[in-house]
Amino acid sequence: MGVVVVAAGMGVRLGAGMPKALVRVGGRTLVEHAVARAQSWLSSSDGTARDEPSRRNVSKPAVVVVAPATHLAEFEALLPEVCVIPGGAERTDSVAAGLAALPADVEIVLVHDAARALAPSSLFDAVADAVAAGADAVVPGLPVTDTVKQVDAAGSVVQTLDRSSLRAVQTPQGFRRSALEAAHARVGAATDDAALIERAGGTVQVIDGDPLAMKITLPPDIDAAERLLAAGGLSRSGESPQAGRVPEERSGGGVSRPSGAPRPTLIILGGLPGVGKTTLARALARRIPLAHIRVDTIEATMVHSGLADKITGPEGYAVAFRVAADQLALGMSVVADTVNPMPETRGWWRDVAAQHDARVVEVELTCSDQSQHESRVGERVSDIPGLRVPTWQEVLDREYHPWAPDLRLDTATSSPDELADTVIGWMRSHQ
């Protein structure tokens, strides 16, 4: 297996006065972050560190960085153990050059943009697994949450697109080398290599992306990446550090936790603001040992501390996932206190649990008495510095998709203690 890291762009929109890949985030250049994540993945996927059937007899791993010809020496000095080559006039030319520089026996190729420097090695793994399972081309993608309108040359709306079928595509993208080389030989320039496969008549499989694989294009993106690194505690390889390790055993999900630790539980709460999620989480924490992870605290602290003017993206959730993963890895149960409004956020929480062999309890809170719900929202006072509580209209306008949780509890008809008893009772009956 091999990785081509595309770092030849000059990043005009970033306005840094240098190639984008040389911009520093968290004390390291974007290209160093990207290469570290690729190498971390390859080191655990070269057929020796892992023993899955799909990973046996794989090709010798390799990383090739395609850099601007004008700054080749700088990239070579930063990456002395990596093959660095000059890029071409277009992105497709750079990728073609990277392909040609890979060892001849590399059969599975991942193409990754240095601009998505924080993409975790687990995303590389998921893409490669899908290619190894038989796909010619695989791309990670996130559901589009904004309303998208198609316009004509004059700026008039032609149609509003159905966002349920849209995905915002990320990298790394994975390919069978033979399919990608054939596609490059047939067709011209494209914004990504998956488009070349499409034009050549091939099929591209989309898998779940990762919020950490955000693209750094504009100056605010640098700030967001700095916040993720500072608040999320990501290591250089893109994973959570494990300081003070203790003896471990392998869990059923393939993730380690302390020897003898019981199987933890992830209680995933969801519901509109003001329904009582935090109140229930605290009631649960008074009865059973667990960590309470509240996304409001994370996001408000990022704003209050000056790390962000406001939170407009997935930063708070991304940090919450990582913090929850750290607790589950230690065998500690967790209650996740978030609005959890979309299938994607719910799926990401389930993925966190699966990675640590944790039991899952999904709980949706509602308030059947609308006047009571409105009163709660109107009277709510923030207990977190920097947190702005939503108005009733903002609650009504909040995007929130239907759900099929394990438990749906009505906070208008039961007290927090009664609701906590219900959740704990369900957990005991489903051990």
MARMAR-248655 format. One record per residue (C-alpha): z, x, y. Coordinates in Angstrom, 3 decimals, padded with zeros to 6 digits. Each point is the difference from the previous one (the first is absolute). Layout:
BEGIN
(r (Z, X, Y));
...
This chain:
BEGIN
(r (000.000, 000.000, 000.000));
(r (-000.595, 001.115, 003.541));
(r (000.588, -001.068, 003.587));
(r (-002.312, 000.396, 002.971));
(r (002.016, -000.187, 003.229));
(r (-002.311, -000.892, 002.886));
(r (001.334, 001.689, 003.147));
(r (-003.167, 000.780, 001.943));
(r (000.386, -002.665, 002.704));
(r (000.689, 001.069, 003.584));
(r (002.195, -003.043, 000.755));
(r (-001.436, -000.808, 003.425));
(r (001.939, -003.287, 000.225));
(r (003.253, 001.838, -000.639));
(r (-000.611, 002.120, 003.092));
(r (001.818, 003.044, -001.400));
(r (-002.643, 002.546, 000.988));
(r (-000.188, 001.313, -003.563));
(r (-001.084, -001.226, -003.429));
(r (002.111, -002.995, -000.950));
(r (001.139, 001.627, -003.244));
(r (001.702, 002.796, 001.975));
(r (002.208, -002.405, 001.955));
(r (003.646, 000.344, -001.008));
(r (002.222, -002.819, -001.251));
(r (003.546, 000.751, -001.070));
(r (-000.556, 003.715, 000.545));
(r (-003.071, 000.312, -002.239));
(r (-003.699, -000.580, 000.573));
(r (-001.623, -003.130, -001.385));
(r (-002.104, 002.053, -002.387));
(r (003.107, 001.759, -001.363));
(r (001.645, -003.371, -000.650));
(r (-003.148, -001.313, -001.720));
(r (-000.435, 003.099, -002.170));
(r (003.691, 000.036, -000.966));
(r (-000.237, -003.572, -001.268));
(r (-003.188, 000.743, -001.920));
(r (001.535, 003.090, -001.585));
(r (003.211, -001.873, -000.852));
(r (-002.043, -002.617, -001.834));
(r (-002.162, 002.549, -001.798));
(r (002.993, 002.035, -001.112));
(r (001.412, -003.037, -001.815));
(r (-003.349, -001.242, -001.298));
(r (-001.721, 003.043, -001.466));
(r (000.628, -000.946, -003.602));
(r (003.089, 002.173, -000.464));
(r (002.645, -001.607, 002.196));
(r (-001.048, -003.442, -001.236));
(r (-000.934, -001.073, -003.507));
(r (-001.729, -003.358, 000.400));
(r (-003.153, -000.359, -002.122));
(r (-002.083, -000.535, 003.155));
(r (001.124, 003.402, 001.297));
(r (-000.698, 002.163, -003.045));
(r (-002.820, 002.500, 000.010));
(r (-000.658, -000.518, 003.697));
(r (-001.885, 002.512, 002.107));
(r (001.684, 002.877, 001.765));
(r (001.410, -001.339, 003.281));
(r (-001.396, 001.242, 003.305));
(r (000.304, -000.756, 003.713));
(r (-002.833, 000.644, 002.446));
(r (000.503, -000.429, 003.739));
(r (-003.072, -000.623, 002.121));
(r (000.710, 001.263, 003.539));
(r (-001.934, 000.309, 003.260));
(r (-002.147, 003.126, -000.096));
(r (001.275, 000.901, 003.473));
(r (003.623, 000.185, -001.198));
(r (-000.410, 001.295, -003.543));
(r (002.268, 003.015, 000.491));
(r (002.889, -002.182, 001.215));
(r (-000.215, -002.234, -003.064));
(r (-000.225, 002.992, -002.329));
(r (003.122, 001.525, 001.576));
(r (001.911, -003.291, -000.435));
(r (-001.146, -000.485, -003.597));
(r (-000.279, 003.449, -001.590));
(r (000.099, -001.322, -003.574));
(r (-002.571, -002.767, 000.507));
(r (-003.794, 000.150, 000.020));
(r (-001.077, -000.660, 003.612));
(r (-003.690, -000.519, 000.788));
(r (-001.936, -001.015, 003.133));
(r (-000.979, -003.630, 000.415));
(r (-003.333, -001.522, 000.913));
(r (-001.396, -002.062, 002.856));
(r (001.064, -003.336, -001.549));
(r (002.896, -001.038, -002.193));
(r (-002.287, -000.407, -002.993));
(r (-001.272, 003.557, 000.499));
(r (003.582, 001.280, -000.035));
(r (000.882, -001.895, -003.174));
(r (-003.179, 001.237, -001.699));
(r (000.974, 003.559, 000.876));
(r (003.491, -000.589, -001.386));
(r (-001.417, -001.387, -003.232));
(r (-002.211, 003.039, -000.436));
(r (003.008, 002.302, 000.461));
(r (002.076, -001.619, -002.767));
(r (000.070, 001.687, -003.420));
(r (-002.816, -001.186, -002.239));
(r (002.370, -001.513, -002.573));
(r (001.665, -002.386, 002.468));
(r (-000.955, -003.534, -001.066));
(r (002.283, -002.183, 002.129));
(r (-000.124, 000.574, 003.750));
(r (002.278, -001.417, 002.662));
(r (-001.315, 000.077, 003.567));
(r (002.779, -000.083, 002.575));
(r (000.023, -000.014, 003.801));
(r (002.419, 002.424, 001.640));
(r (000.479, -002.724, 002.631));
(r (001.950, -001.952, -002.672));
(r (002.390, 002.904, -000.348));
(r (003.042, -001.992, -001.159));
(r (-001.643, -001.698, -002.981));
(r (002.557, 000.518, -002.809));
(r (-000.891, 001.791, -003.216));
(r (000.725, -003.261, -001.861));
(r (-003.097, -001.472, 001.658));
(r (-002.097, 002.911, -001.275));
(r (001.407, -000.764, -003.437));
(r (-000.916, -003.691, 000.115));
(r (-003.557, 000.726, 001.124));
(r (-000.547, 002.674, -002.647));
(r (001.423, -002.241, -002.724));
(r (-002.482, -002.745, 000.886));
(r (-002.921, 002.451, -000.165));
(r (001.267, 001.440, -003.284));
(r (000.133, -003.554, -001.374));
(r (-003.765, -000.308, 000.434));
(r (-000.832, -000.842, 003.611));
(r (-002.790, 001.921, 001.753));
(r (001.582, -000.427, 003.438));
(r (003.503, -001.065, 001.068));
(r (001.375, -000.514, 003.507));
(r (003.485, -001.014, 001.159));
(r (000.157, -002.819, 002.522));
(r (002.493, -002.118, 001.904));
(r (-000.491, -003.719, 000.710));
(r (-001.143, -000.749, 003.545));
(r (002.756, -001.909, 001.789));
(r (-001.681, -000.466, 003.387));
(r (-002.491, -002.788, 000.647));
(r (-003.473, 001.592, -000.067));
(r (-002.927, -001.417, 001.954));
(r (-003.633, 001.043, -000.238));
(r (-001.708, 000.223, 003.399));
(r (-003.566, 000.444, 001.209));
(r (-001.339, 002.598, 002.459));
(r (001.171, -002.107, 002.934));
(r (003.551, -000.230, -001.330));
(r (-000.218, -003.647, -001.021));
(r (001.708, -001.000, -003.233));
(r (-002.427, -000.628, -002.844));
(r (002.601, -000.892, -002.601));
(r (003.612, 000.486, -000.997));
(r (000.147, 001.899, -003.260));
(r (002.196, -000.981, -002.921));
(r (002.553, 002.805, 000.060));
(r (001.302, -000.829, -003.486));
(r (-003.038, 001.797, -001.432));
(r (000.133, 002.965, 002.409));
(r (001.592, 003.390, -000.600));
(r (000.601, 002.923, 002.341));
(r (-001.131, 002.941, -002.121));
(r (001.904, 003.291, -000.142));
(r (-000.282, 003.372, -001.688));
(r (000.236, 001.744, -002.410));
(r (-003.039, -001.582, -001.593));
(r (-000.739, 000.889, -003.608));
(r (-003.315, 000.492, -001.771));
(r (-001.604, 001.164, -003.162));
(r (-001.661, 003.131, 001.255));
(r (-003.359, -000.812, -001.560));
(r (-000.101, -003.412, 001.728));
(r (000.950, 001.431, 003.394));
(r (-002.519, 002.843, -000.182));
(r (-002.728, -002.450, -000.993));
(r (000.895, -002.282, 002.911));
(r (-000.091, 002.915, 002.451));
(r (-003.446, 000.957, -001.286));
(r (-001.421, -003.511, 000.566));
(r (001.311, -001.236, 003.326));
(r (000.854, 001.308, 003.472));
(r (003.022, -000.036, 002.274));
(r (002.950, -002.374, -000.380));
(r (003.521, -000.335, 001.371));
(r (001.456, 000.452, -003.481));
(r (-001.252, 001.011, -003.420));
(r (000.690, -003.391, -001.540));
(r (-002.761, -001.379, 002.230));
(r (-002.414, 002.472, -001.584));
(r (000.903, -001.302, -003.449));
(r (-000.542, -003.584, 001.211));
(r (-003.432, 000.841, 001.435));
(r (-000.958, 001.695, -003.234));
(r (000.756, -003.245, -001.845));
(r (003.347, 001.057, -001.409));
(r (003.248, -001.949, -000.150));
(r (003.065, 001.033, 001.967));
(r (003.437, -001.046, -001.246));
(r (002.731, -000.643, 002.581));
(r (003.641, 000.641, -000.873));
(r (003.152, -000.484, 002.084));
(r (000.311, 002.426, 002.872));
(r (003.126, 001.424, 001.590));
(r (001.249, -000.459, 003.603));
(r (000.738, 003.730, 000.129));
(r (-003.727, 000.742, -000.310));
(r (-000.466, -001.009, 003.642));
(r (-002.913, 001.585, 001.858));
(r (000.829, 002.204, 002.971));
(r (-002.680, -000.652, 002.606));
(r (001.661, -000.611, 003.379));
(r (003.034, 001.596, 001.725));
(r (002.340, -002.920, -000.918));
(r (-000.789, 000.693, -003.658));
(r (001.557, 003.441, 000.355));
(r (003.179, -001.616, 001.299));
(r (000.030, -002.439, -002.933));
(r (-000.453, 002.843, -002.491));
(r (002.823, 001.977, 001.623));
(r (002.270, -003.037, -000.316));
(r (-000.866, -000.445, -003.663));
(r (000.788, 003.627, -000.753));
(r (003.204, -000.034, 002.035));
(r (001.351, -003.342, -001.198));
(r (-001.394, -000.040, -003.518));
(r (001.115, 003.459, -001.062));
(r (-003.318, 000.795, -001.685));
(r (-000.280, 003.402, -001.563));
(r (-002.968, 002.275, 000.461));
(r (-001.576, -001.414, -003.144));
(r (000.331, -003.536, 001.302));
(r (002.878, -001.083, -002.193));
(r (003.667, -000.627, 000.777));
(r (002.114, 003.154, -000.292));
(r (002.679, 000.070, -002.696));
(r (002.779, 002.151, 001.369));
(r (003.050, 000.618, -002.152));
(r (-001.659, -000.844, -003.306));
(r (002.182, -000.955, -002.961));
(r (-000.877, -000.049, -003.720));
(r (-002.759, -002.532, -000.546));
(r (-001.557, -002.113, -002.697));
(r (-003.460, -001.498, 000.029));
(r (000.028, -003.701, 000.718));
(r (-002.407, -002.488, -001.501));
(r (-002.086, 000.072, 003.179));
(r (-000.532, 003.746, -000.227));
(r (002.334, 000.741, 002.949));
(r (003.215, 001.950, -000.387));
(r (003.538, -001.158, 000.767));
(r (003.450, 001.438, -000.790));
(r (000.960, 000.224, -003.645));
(r (002.083, -002.967, -001.103));
(r (-000.759, -002.085, 003.088));
(r (-000.465, -003.731, -000.693));
(r (-003.346, -001.621, 000.606));
(r (-000.007, -000.989, 003.690));
(r (-001.126, -003.308, 001.495));
(r (-002.199, -000.542, 003.046));
(r (000.751, -003.337, 001.666));
(r (-003.025, -000.778, 002.148));
(r (000.817, -002.479, 002.738));
(r (-002.588, -001.816, 002.075));
(r (-000.167, -002.781, 002.544));
(r (-000.677, -000.696, 003.655));
(r (002.296, 001.432, 002.679));
(r (003.192, -001.992, 000.425));
(r (000.263, -001.434, -003.502));
(r (002.980, 002.194, -000.937));
(r (-001.329, 002.997, -001.926));
(r (002.422, 002.515, 001.480));
(r (002.930, -002.372, -000.474));
(r (-000.862, -000.378, -003.694));
(r (-000.541, 003.758, -000.414));
(r (003.463, 000.676, 001.395));
(r (001.545, -002.670, -002.217));
(r (-001.609, 001.647, -003.029));
(r (001.200, 003.454, 001.063));
(r (003.583, -001.288, 000.127));
(r (-000.230, -001.058, -003.653));
(r (-002.057, 002.634, -001.757));
(r (-000.678, 003.706, 000.708));
(r (-003.375, 000.340, 001.674));
(r (-001.731, 001.546, 002.977));
(r (-001.034, -002.370, 002.782));
(r (-003.322, 001.107, 001.487));
(r (-000.848, -001.979, 003.120));
(r (-003.410, 000.522, 001.574));
(r (001.266, -001.330, 003.357));
(r (002.449, 002.920, 000.156));
(r (-002.729, 002.520, -000.791));
(r (-002.498, -001.350, 002.526));
(r (002.540, -000.583, 002.778));
(r (001.433, 003.499, -000.436));
(r (-003.466, 001.524, 000.268));
(r (-000.470, -001.815, 003.315));
(r (003.525, 000.488, 001.351));
(r (-000.025, 003.734, -000.760));
(r (-003.279, 000.479, 001.842));
(r (-002.082, 000.738, -003.100));
(r (-002.197, -003.004, 000.825));
(r (-000.658, -002.316, 002.935));
(r (-000.439, -002.863, -002.441));
(r (-000.758, -000.524, -003.667));
(r (-003.457, -001.456, -000.566));
(r (-000.842, 001.304, -003.461));
(r (001.529, 000.613, -003.434));
(r (002.249, 002.885, 001.031));
(r (003.273, -001.891, -000.516));
(r (-001.034, -001.327, -003.402));
(r (-001.286, 003.426, -001.072));
(r (003.394, 001.547, 000.800));
(r (001.821, -002.866, -001.743));
(r (-002.043, 000.548, -003.177));
(r (000.888, 003.699, -000.024));
(r (003.696, -000.539, 000.668));
(r (000.149, -002.659, -002.719));
(r (-001.752, 002.341, -002.424));
(r (002.586, 002.711, 000.655));
(r (002.856, -002.401, -000.811));
(r (-001.662, -001.392, -003.131));
(r (-000.684, 003.539, -001.214));
(r (003.765, 000.590, 000.098));
(r (000.622, -003.151, -002.051));
(r (001.251, -001.928, 003.046));
(r (-000.999, -003.663, 000.311));
(r (-001.630, -001.068, 003.268));
(r (-000.395, -003.188, 002.012));
(r (-003.149, 000.174, 002.163));
(r (000.489, -002.055, 003.159));
(r (-003.446, -000.616, 001.548));
(r (-002.182, -002.957, 000.974));
(r (-002.318, 001.073, -002.849));
(r (-002.734, -002.332, 001.254));
(r (-003.091, 000.925, -002.014));
(r (-001.005, 000.552, -003.634));
(r (-000.615, 003.650, 000.868));
(r (003.540, 000.703, 001.206));
(r (001.416, -001.807, -003.022));
(r (-002.239, 002.023, -002.282));
(r (001.094, 003.264, 001.608));
(r (003.653, -000.890, -000.567));
(r (-000.737, -000.752, -003.663));
(r (-001.799, 003.340, -000.266));
(r (003.101, 001.789, 001.338));
(r (002.062, -001.679, -002.717));
(r (-002.518, 000.803, -002.732));
(r (-000.069, 003.677, 000.965));
(r (003.752, 000.188, -000.649));
(r (000.272, -002.357, -002.974));
(r (002.084, -002.412, 002.072));
(r (000.467, -003.675, -000.730));
(r (-001.482, -002.273, 002.650));
(r (001.426, -003.207, 001.471));
(r (-002.234, -001.649, 002.589));
(r (001.805, -002.425, 002.282));
(r (-001.535, -002.110, 002.753));
(r (002.304, -001.592, 002.555));
(r (-000.960, -003.162, 001.843));
(r (001.741, -002.370, 002.394));
(r (-001.008, -003.583, -000.740));
(r (001.663, -001.275, 003.184));
(r (-002.457, 001.064, 002.700));
(r (002.336, -000.882, 002.872));
(r (002.694, 002.182, -001.577));
(r (-002.483, 002.821, -000.465));
(r (-001.131, -000.278, 003.625));
(r (003.615, 000.003, 001.168));
(r (000.756, 003.138, -002.023));
(r (-002.987, 001.803, 001.489));
(r (000.861, -001.088, 003.520));
(r (003.650, 001.040, -000.293));
(r (-000.640, 003.229, -001.852));
(r (001.374, 003.114, 001.708));
(r (-001.204, 003.413, -001.122));
(r (002.635, 002.159, -001.689));
(r (-002.300, 003.033, 000.014));
(r (-000.643, 002.063, 003.155));
(r (-003.676, -000.237, 000.887));
(r (-000.753, -003.104, -002.090));
(r (-001.722, -002.836, 001.852));
(r (000.532, -003.259, -001.842));
(r (-003.041, -002.312, -000.227));
(r (-000.312, -003.291, 001.799));
(r (-000.349, -003.268, -001.915));
(r (-003.695, -000.146, 000.871));
(r (-000.490, 003.527, -001.323));
(r (001.692, -001.051, -003.242));
(r (-002.327, -003.007, -000.279));
(r (-003.023, 002.209, 000.679));
(r (001.053, 002.679, -002.487));
(r (-002.517, 000.612, -002.790));
(r (001.695, -000.867, -003.275));
(r (-001.807, -000.578, -003.286));
(r (001.124, -002.306, -002.848));
(r (002.080, 001.655, -002.692));
(r (001.101, -000.577, -003.587));
(r (003.371, 001.841, -000.085));
(r (002.628, -000.060, -002.729));
(r (002.323, -001.980, 002.267));
(r (-000.661, -002.178, 003.035));
(r (003.278, -000.740, 001.781));
(r (000.669, -002.417, 002.862));
(r (002.447, 001.367, 002.569));
(r (000.311, -003.425, 001.622));
(r (001.779, -001.464, -003.033));
(r (002.028, 002.929, -001.405));
(r (002.425, 002.530, 001.469));
(r (-000.714, 003.748, -000.175));
(r (002.686, 000.419, -002.675));
(r (-001.529, -002.784, -002.105));
(r (-003.448, 001.562, 000.368));
(r (001.376, 003.400, -001.035));
(r (001.600, -001.576, -003.064));
(r (-003.370, -001.536, -000.905));
(r (-001.803, 003.346, 000.249));
(r (002.654, 001.843, -002.025));
(r (000.029, -002.774, -002.607));
(r (-003.782, 000.252, -000.349));
(r (000.235, 003.773, -000.405));
(r (002.619, -000.284, -002.762));
(r (-002.001, -002.614, -001.876));
(r (-003.152, 002.150, 000.087));
(r (001.458, 003.346, -001.093));
